[in-house]
Amino acid sequence: QVQLVESGGGLVQAGGSLRLSCAASGSIFAIDTMGWYRQAPGKQRELVAGIARGGSSNYADSVKDRITISRDNAKNTVYLQMTSLKPEDTAAYYCNADTVVVGQRYWGQGTQVTVSS
């Protein structure tokens, strides 16, 4: 089992910045890829960014110029640095972890990001 706890969400004005953190615990040795998804009201959950244990990352086209994902394997934590935030970035942000077991995925409880115009 892997437990994920997100933090860092909140209310910010358009153009502002936020840094989300996700701390993993439990069977951390089994974690391969970690990432962030988001879900706005009435919309499907979508990938924001992902990062492999070795550091390679991928981003959604809508955020790749404004958001950076990073990972500290020593602290078992993944970060999402968001800049130039827009109202359309408003959503619940969820951390996820995929383990080396095919199809095994864990989710955090989510943290709300609200961007006011």
C-alpha positions in Angstrom: 0.0 0.0 0.0 1.1 3.5 -0.8 -0.4 6.6 0.9 -0.2 10.0 -0.7 -0.9 13.3 1.0 -1.1 16.5 -1.0 -0.7 20.0 0.3 -0.2 23.5 -1.0 -3.5 24.3 -2.6 -5.4 27.5 -2.0 -6.8 30.7 -3.5 -4.6 32.8 -5.7 -5.2 35.6 -8.1 -4.7 35.2 -11.8 -1.0 35.5 -12.7 0.0 34.2 -9.3 1.9 31.1 -8.3 1.4 28.0 -6.2 3.5 25.1 -5.2 1.8 21.8 -4.5 3.5 19.0 -2.6 2.7 15.3 -2.4 4.4 13.1 0.2 4.3 9.4 -0.2 4.6 6.8 2.5 4.1 3.1 2.8 5.5 0.8 0.1 7.5 3.6 -1.4 10.1 1.2 -2.8 7.5 0.0 -5.3 6.7 3.5 -6.7 7.8 4.1 -10.3 6.0 7.1 -11.8 4.3 9.9 -9.9 2.2 12.6 -11.3 -0.5 15.2 -10.9 -4.0 15.2 -12.3 -6.7 17.7 -12.0 -10.5 17.7 -12.2 -12.6 20.8 -12.6 -16.4 20.7 -11.8 -18.3 18.9 -14.6 -15.1 17.8 -16.3 -13.1 14.6 -16.5 -9.9 14.2 -14.6 -7.0 15.1 -16.8 -3.2 14.6 -16.6 -1.3 17.7 -15.7 2.2 16.3 -15.4 4.1 13.1 -14.6 7.6 12.2 -13.6 9.4 8.9 -13.6 11.8 7.8 -10.9 14.7 8.6 -13.0 13.5 12.2 -13.6 12.0 12.2 -17.1 8.8 14.2 -17.2 5.8 14.9 -19.4 3.3 17.7 -19.4 -0.2 18.5 -20.7 0.1 20.9 -23.6 -2.1 23.4 -21.8 0.4 23.8 -18.9 3.9 22.9 -20.1 5.1 26.5 -20.3 3.8 27.4 -16.9 4.2 24.3 -14.7 7.2 22.3 -13.5 7.0 18.9 -11.9 9.9 17.8 -9.8 10.7 14.9 -7.5 12.8 14.3 -4.4 13.3 10.6 -4.1 15.1 11.0 -0.8 12.0 12.7 0.7 9.5 10.6 -1.3 7.9 13.8 -2.4 6.8 15.1 -5.7 6.2 18.8 -6.4 4.2 20.9 -8.8 5.3 24.4 -9.3 2.6 26.4 -11.0 3.2 29.9 -12.3 1.1 32.4 -14.4 -2.0 30.8 -13.1 -5.2 31.3 -15.0 -8.9 30.9 -13.9 -9.1 27.8 -16.0 -6.5 26.2 -13.8 -9.1 26.1 -11.1 -9.6 22.5 -10.1 -9.0 19.8 -7.5 -5.5 18.6 -8.0 -4.7 14.9 -7.3 -1.4 13.3 -6.8 -1.0 9.7 -8.1 1.7 7.1 -7.9 2.1 4.1 -10.2 4.0 1.2 -8.8 6.1 -1.4 -10.6 3.1 -3.7 -10.5 1.3 -3.2 -13.8 -2.0 -1.5 -13.2 -1.4 -0.6 -9.6 -2.1 3.0 -9.0 -2.7 5.1 -5.9 -4.4 8.5 -5.5 -4.2 11.2 -2.9 -7.2 12.9 -1.5 -6.8 16.0 -3.6 -6.1 19.6 -2.9 -8.2 22.5 -4.2 -6.7 25.2 -6.4 -8.8 28.2 -7.1 -7.6 31.0 -9.3 -9.6 34.2 -9.2 -9.8 36.6 -12.2 
